[in-house]
Amino acid sequence: MPIAGKFITFEGGEGAGKSTQIALLADRLATAGSKVLRLREPGGTPLGERLREALKRPGESITPAAEALLFAACRAQLVAESVAPALARGEVVLCDRFADSTTAYQSGGRGLDRTLIASVNRLACGDVRPHLTVLLDVDPAHGLGRASVRDRGQSDRFEALDAAFHLRVRATYLDLAREEPGRFLVLDAARPPAAVSDDIWHEVTRRLS
């Protein structure tokens, strides 16, 4: 039976394999008869893609507060323009990052107040929340190594940050998962992609069918 009207987000540090797992899940869902929309953050809309370029550009000078607000602006546009309409049509929306990324990166990593970040996320998302969040957990050193190979050594603004930043991001993600075990699925992303994909498919069909 096809899965319909569900919002699944993928989270994790740099090089966790989110894009790979989204593509694998999208194929399985489509084969099962679901209509699938794939999105990414920041991005997914014309405005979001323009802001993405600035947010990811190496050497771009952006304060932590401005960074959080720019991500929220991208998210607000994405929810209004793409996520909410697709869910209303009964589609399965797969998104590479969502509000948890801002909590992990701008609160955990940058040190902004988590209560303020939660308020900004509520403004951007409205009533839209993921039905399932797949957290691809990986040691930052391993993930950054993967990302460097993928990007041929060209780091973006976040990949270029120090190890302590990425360790804080990972710790915050794991805290979020412990706080909402019913929403999160935490998987060891250092394993072979096929094994991770099988686990995701098992939990998607078990939780959302």
Secondary structure, DSSP 8 states (H G I E B T S, - for coil): ----S-EEEEEESTTS-HHHHHHHHHHHHHHTT--EEEEESS-SSHHHHHHHHHHHSTT----HHHHHHHHHHHHHHHIIIIIHHHHHTT-EEEEES-HHHHIIIIIIIT---HHHHHHHHHHHHTT---SEEEEEE--HHHHHHHHHHHTTT---TTTTS-HHHHHHHHHHHHHHHHH-TTTEEEEETTS-HHHHHHHHHHHHHHHH-
